[in-house]
Amino acid sequence: MSTPIIRLARPDDRAGAYDVCLRTGDAGDDGAPVFREDPDALGRLFVGPYLAFEPELSLVLEDDEGICGYSLAALDSRRFYARYDAEWRPDLCARYPDPQGDPSTWTRVQEVYGWYHHPDYFCPDPYEHYPSHLHIDLLPRAQGRGLGRQLIAQVLDRLHERGSPGVHLGMWARNTRAYAFYTRLGFHELARIGTPETGSLYMGTRLDGRDASPKRPTED
């Protein structure tokens, strides 16, 4: 297996990045079994807008088998969500109907369609300290090799260079592996919403006074 490289995403990376989103889409586990009826449902929400609107903050991890991870960020979360709402979401809502009936009977795909129609643009306080946000996903073959740490470091450097004072991220509250990973990287808890099993957890880290990480070989 070749040594993976980190580089800026290209337009032709979308399919590979969507697949990573799917394969990590069940609270970090493989989401393919539960999103079988529409494998791109999550990617349209958690990957596509970043590739379109934040290309300078969209990094992918690639090895000889293809895209095996990414780290995607937005410099100003409120501005990003406003653009998503105006330019990206209308097409999703037109193509994928809002599910009806009892939400407890919805499939996982229908839940995601519900998110298309009823988005949650939550940003933890104090916003002025953590206006940026990011998320990262790695396939199993890329995990446990320090690559996630490198992806996070590079996207944080890019945010810092663009003047961001801090960054937050959201995750499933039940994803204990991710919680431990972010804690080791210096993130701390900002807010919890919902139940431990189905709710969300938001973590953040400040970038004020951050020294740029040593530059690593990349392909831009």
N, C-alpha and C positions, 0 to 999 in steps of 0.2 A: 504494500500500500504506500502510495506516495505521501510526502509530507504536505499537509493541506496549506494552502495559501489564503490570505485575507486580502480582498480587493473590493473596490467599489462595485456595486451591482450594475449590471447592464440590462437593457430591456429584454434580452433573450433569456435572462435568468428567472423570469417570472414563474414558469412552470416548475422549475427545480425548487424555488423558494416556497411556492404553494405546497409542494409535496412535503417539505420539511415541516411546514405549519401543520399539515394533516398528520404526519407521523409523530408529532409531539402534542397533538391537540386534545388529548384526554388527560388533562392535568399533568402533562409531561409524558404520558404514555401514548402509545400508538392509537390515533383516533380513527384509523381506517375502518375498523369494524363498525363503529357507531355513526360514521359519516359516509357510509357506502352509497347512499342514494344521491349524494352530491359532494364529492371529495373536495371541491374547491370552495365550499361554503365558508370555511374559516379563513382561507387565504384572501378572499375578496375583502374581508374586513380587517385582518391583522397584518397583511403584507402589501397588497396592491396599492393602497393609498400612499404608503411610505415610498415605494418605488417611484410613484408618479409625482409626489409633491416634495419629497425630501431626498433627492438622489445623492446629494453630497453627505448625507448621514445614513446611507443604506449600504452596509457592508455585508458581503457574503463570504462564506468559508467554502473552499472548493478543493477536492482531492481528485484522484484519477477516476473515481466513480461518479463524480458530479458534485452538485451543491449538497453540502452536508451540514450547513448551519448558516445563521445570519444574525446580525444585530442591527436593528432599525430604530431610528430616533427622530424626534421632532424638536426643533429648537424652541418654539413658542407653542405650547400645547393648545391654548385657546385659539390662536390664529390657525393652527393646523386643523382643529375640529371645525372651525367656521368654514374653511375651504372644503373639507370633507363633506360637510352638510350641504354646501351649495353645489359642488361639482361632482362628487362621487356617489353620494347616497341616493339621489333621485333615480339614477339608472338602476341601482339595486332594487329599490322599492317598486319600480315599474316592471322589472323582470321576475321578481320573486314575491308572491303575494304574502300579505300579513296573515299568519296562521290564526284560525278562529277556534272557538270552543275552549274547553278546559285546558289550561296550560300544563296541568299534570299529566295529560294524555299525549302531549306533543313528543315527536321524535327529537333527537338532538339536532338534526338539520332544521326542523321547524323552530327550535329555540333560537338558532342563529338567524333565521329569517326574521324572527321577532326582534332581534337586536338591530337588524337593518332598519326596521320601521320605528323602533323605539330606542334610539341610541342613548347611552349613558356617557356623558362627557365629564365625569367626575374628575376633579383635580384636587389633590390634598392641600390643605393649608399648612403654612402660609405660602400662597402661590408665588409671591415675589421671590421666595427663596428656592423654590423648586419648579420653575416654569417649564423646563424641558421634560420630556419623557422618552423612555426607550423600552424595548423588549428584545429578548434573545432566545433563540431555540437552536438546539444541536441534536442531530441524529445520534443514536447510541454509538455508532462507530467513531464519532468525533468526541465523545465524552471521556472524562477522566484523563485527559492529556494536556490540560492547561490551556486549551484552545478557547474555551469560554472566557477565561480571564483575559486572554489577549484581545478577543473581540470587544469585550467591555472596555478595556483600557483604551483601545483605539477610538471607539465611538465617544468615550468621555473626553479624550483629547480633542476631538473634532468639535464637540460642544463647547469645551473650554475656550478653544481658539476663536469661536464665534461669539464669545462673551456671556455664555450662560453661567449664572451663579449657582445652579443646582439642578438636579434631575430626579424624577420619580419614576416608579414603575408599578404596574399592577399585576397581580397573580392570583391564582386560585388559593384560597386560604389553606386548603388541604394539601397543597404541594410542598411538603416538608423538605424535600431535596432542594428545591429552588430557594426556599427560605434560608437554609443553611449556606448555600452557595453565595447568595447576596450578602448575608451577614459577614461572611469571611472577606468579602470585598469592601466592607466598610459601610454598607447600607444599613439603615435603621428603620424601624417601623414608624409610619406616619398615621395610618388609619386602618381600621377594619370595618367592613360592612357586611351584614348578613351573618349567617351561621358558620361555624367552623367547617362544616362539610360542603356547603354550597356557596358560601360567601367569598368576598374578595379581600385581599390584603394589599396595602400600598406601602412601599418602602422608598426611601430617598437617601441621597447623599449630596453634600455641598461640594461645589467646584471652586469656590472662592479661594484664591491662594494656591490652587493646585499647580504642582510642577508637572510639566508635560512628561509623559512616560517616555522612556527610551524608544526611539523609532525602530520599528521592526520592518524587515523586508515585506513590501506589499506590491501588488500589481494594480495600478489605477487605470 
